[in-house]
Amino acid sequence: MATVEIDNLHKSYGALQVVHGVSMSFQDGEFIILVGPSGCGKSTLLRMIAGLEEITGGTVSIDGTVVNNLSPKERNIAMVFQNYALYPQMTVAQNMGFSLELSKVPKDQIATMVNETAEILGLTPLLDRKPSQLSGGQRQRVAMGRAIVRDPEVFLFDEPLSNLDANLRVKMRAEIKALHQRLGSTIVYVTHDQVEAMTMADRIVVLRAGRVEQIGTPLELYDNPQNMFVAGFLGSPAMNFLAGKLAADGAHGLVLESGETVAVAYRPDVDAGSDVVLGVRPQDITLDPVNGAAAVIKVIEPTGADTHILAELAGQEVTCVLSERLDLKPGDEICLSFKTPSAHFFDLKTEARLSAGN
């Protein structure tokens, strides 16, 4: 396995710059996930690491060696694609061993390596089948197996689960995580799905418009987002944002743009009268019939374990997740409390976090 170092990486297509001086480093054996909305540059970054995209500026190093001018084959990496990229005329065993054949590995050695990998991935009964005879999850395992048999220094995954249904994605997430723990491999994994990122990664790199917004463990990013973009991107349902001004006493009130005041937890490091955005996760909002802010239910979704409510408060939509099973319906009025120590304040203009949740 290997370390990966990216230093001041740029990518342009003519006058259009899509990656803006990105720098990051991944340790040996880490599971790194690049996450962000469509068009943020995450797949382009992955393809530059792989050697499938020309680098406009900066360097990519694998185990201390700059690989900018090396071909994908010379970089000793393996990539698993979104569309599997299997040869339809070949069997599973042939697909898995094809790259070894091209490298002139002896046939008996190829057979041994393919059989060992098939055992790890539960593909042994399928070795004689062709891709058209496999399910989506089985094809994805074959694509992973083709990468594993090469024994690369780094595995690159480009949205490998996006073509699978919801239940199968959950299963495959667990399989990939278990595989990483078994192999101890260095993995760089691209997804736009923040749930995948939160459940699988050792560290997450959050990207926006070709720039790094924040790097950290899943819980570091969830608990202490550096700005509103990271706060709103990670977490499901997404964080609520309420713009307003801290009340004159600076202790217990946020005056919304509508003029209504909601109770908030005291933040001694944020000045009274500041223009701020309150960020609070749906799971941290509670019902408070006495001191809560009045809101009207627009949509209510009982999920069994909890109740999801979309409500309108002073002209703004607010999502809350309540653990109670409530006898409520659209149009009912509820009173919501935002006085949680887990809430955050963000600067209204820069969107940077002003204070971290406790």
N, C-alpha and C positions, 0 to 999 in steps of 0.2 A: 504494500500500500504506500501512499505518498501524501506529501503536503502539496497544496496549491496556493500560489501567490499571484495576485492580480494587482498590478501597479499602474495607476493613472491611465486606465484603459479608455480609449476613445474609438467610436465607430461612426463613420459618416457614409452616406450614399450621396455622392456629389455634394451639393450645398446643404443637404439635410443631415444634421447631426442627431444620432439616436442614442448614443451612449456618451456620457459627459464626464470623463476623468474618474472612473470608478476604481477604487482601491479596496481590497479585502484579502484576507488570508484564511485558509482552511487547514486545520491540523490533520495529521495522520489518523485515519479511522473515524473522522467526524461525519455525521449525517447533516449536511447543509441544505437548506431549502431556500431557493430564490422565489419570492412571492410578490405579486403586484397585479394590477389590472392589466387587461389586454393592451398591448402596445407600449408597455413600460420598459422593454428592452431585455427582459429576463431570458427569453429563448435566444436572442442575439448574443448575449453574454455566454450562454452555454455553448453555442456553436463556435464562438471564438476560442473557448477553452479546448474544444474538440478539434479545431483546425478546419472547420467547415465554412468559416467566415474569415475573410482577410481582416487583419487588425490595422486600423488607421493610425493609432498611436498608443504608446504604452507597452507593457510587457505582460506575458503570461508565463509563469514558471511552474514546473512540476518537479518536485523533489530537488529544488535548487537549480534546475536547468531551465534556461529561457527556451521556450519552444515555439516562438513566433514563426520561425522559418522552417519548422519541421512539419512533415505531412501528418495527417491523422494517424496513419499506421505507425509512424515513428514515435508518436507521443505515448504509446502503450495505454490508451484509454479505450473504454467500450461505452457505446451509447445505446440507450433503449428509447425508441421513438414512440410518439403518440399513436401512429398507425401500424405498429408492430414491424412493418417492412420485412415480412417473411416471403420466401420464394414459394409460390403456390404449387409448382411442379415437384417440389422436394418434400420428403417426409420430415417429420419432426427431428429425427436423428440427423438427417442430412442438413437441415437448416442449422442445427446447433453446431455441427462439425465443419461447416463450409469454410469458415475463416481459417480453421486449422489446416484444411486441405490446401488452401491458397498459400499457406506458410510452409508447405511441404512437410508437415508433421506426419510421421509414420501412421499407417491406417490402424494398427493395433493400439497405438497410443491414443489416437483420436477416439476409438471405440471405448477405451477405458475412461477417458475424460468425459465423454458424453454420457456414459452410463452412470458415473459418479454424480454428475450434475443433475441428471434426470431423477436420481434417487432423492437428492436434496429437495427438488421442486415437485416431487410427486408426479413426474411425467413418464415413469418407466412403462406403464401400460399403453402409452400413447405414441411410443417412438416410431411405430410403423405407419401412423396416420399422416394425412396431409392437412395443411392449415384449414381447408374448406370443411373438414370433418371435426373441427374443434370449436368450442365456445370461445367467447371473447376473453374470459379469464384464462383459459388454457393457452390461447395464442399469446397472451401477455407473458405467461410463464415461460413459453418457448423463447420469446424475445429476450427475457431475462437470462434464460439458460444459455443462449447463444453468446451473451456478454460474459457470463461467468466462466465458461470453458476457456476463454482466452486468458484468464488470470491477469486482468489488467491492473495497473496501478490506481486508476480512478474510474469509477462508474458515473456516467452522466445519464440522467433520466429527464426526458422532455415531455412533461404532462402525460405520463404513461397510463393514467387511469381515466382520462377524460372521455373515452369512448365506452366506458362501462356503465351499467346501471347502478343505482344508488347502493343497493345491498351488496353487489359484487365489489364496488369501490371500497366499502368498509372492510370486506374480507381481504382484498388485495393489499390494503394499507397495512394490515396486521402481518401479512405474509412478507411484504418488503421489509418491514421493521425487524421481523424475526430473522430474515436473511442477513440483514446488516449486522445484527448481533452475533450471528453464527460466523460470518466471514471476517468481521472486523474491518470491513473495507471502507475506503473513503468514497463518499457518495455526494454528488452535487445534483440536486433534484429541483426541477422547475414546475411550478403549479400556479394557477390563479385561485385555487381553492384554499381559503384560510384555515378550514378545518383540517385538511391534509397537513398543512404546515404546522398547526398547533399540536397535532397528535403524533407526528413522525419525527420532527427535527430535533437535533441537538442544539442547533442555532438557526435562526431565521434571518435572512436578509430581505428587508422590505424595500422595494424599488418603486419609483415613480418618475415617469418621463426621462428614463435613462440615468437617474441619479439615485444614490443610496440614501434612504430616509433614516434607517436605523438598523443596527445589527445587534442581536442578543438572543438569549434563550426564549422559548415561547412564553414563559411566565414573566420574564423581565419585560418583554414587549407588551404583554397584556396588562401588567400591573403598573408599569411606568413608561407609557408611550411618550416620545419626545415631542410629538405634535399631533394635531387633530387628524391628519391623514392616517398615521399609524394607529391611533386610537379608534378611528372609525372603520379601518380595514380589518382589524383583528377582533374577533368576538362575534358570536352569533346568538341572538339578533345583534345588530350593530349598536354601538354606543349612541345615546341621545345627546344632542347638542342644543343648549338654550342660551341665546345671546342676551346680554343685559349689562347692568352696572351694579357693582356692589353697593349696598345701602350705606348711608352715611356712617353708621356705627361700625361697619366693616365686619360685623360678627355673625349675624344670623339671617341676612336677607340679600337676595339677588332681585333687583328690579328689572323685569323683562322689558323688551321693547314696547310691549303693549301697555306698560304702566303697572301691571300686576306684579306683586312681590311673592317670591317663593322662598321658603326656609332652606338654608344651606348650612353645611358644617363650617365651623370657624376655621379660617386660614390666616394665621398671624403674619405670614410672609407675603400676603397680597394686600395691597393698599386699598383702603376704603375709597369708594368713588371710581375705582378702575373700571374701564370697559373690558369686559371679559366674556368668555364663552364657558358655560358650565357643561362639563362632560360627565355623564353618569350612565352606567350600564343598566340595561333593562332589569337584570337580576337584582340590582341594588335599590330599586325603587320600591317603596312600601306604601301600604294604605294607612292613612292617618285622618280619620274622620274629624278630629278636633283641630289640628293645626295644618293639615295638608292643603295643597292648592287644588281648587275645583277643576275637574276635567270631565269631558263627555266622551263616553265610549263610542267608537266608530266601528270597530271590529273586535270580536272576542273569539278566541280559538282554544278550546279545552284540548290538551294533549294527553290527558291521563295523569302524568306525573305533576304537571303544573298547568297554569292558565296564561296564555299570551293575550295581551290586550293592546290594541292600538287606540289611543285616546287623543282628543284635541284639547290642548291647554293654551289659552290665550292666543289662539290662532296658529299654534304650532302643533305638529303631530309628535306624540310621545309613545314609545313602545315600552311596555313593562312586562316582566315575567314574574308571576305570583305563584307561590307554592300552594296557596289555598285553592280548593274547588269552590267556585263562587257562582251563586245563582244570579247572574247578571245578563243583560242583553244590550245590544246597540241602542244608544239614546239615554241610557242610565248615566247618572252623575256619580263620580267617585272623587275622593280627595287623596292626592298623591303627595308623598313626602320625598324630598331630595336631600334630606339632611343625613347623608351617609359619608363616613370618613374615607370611603373608597372613591369618591368623586374627584374630578380634576378641574382646575381652572386653566384656560388657555387664553393667550393674548388675542384680542379680537382682530388685530391687523396682521400679525405675523403668524398666527395659529400655533406658536410654540407653547409648550406647557409651562405654566407659571408655578405650579406646585404639584408635587406627586401625591398620589393616594397613600394612605398609611397602611 
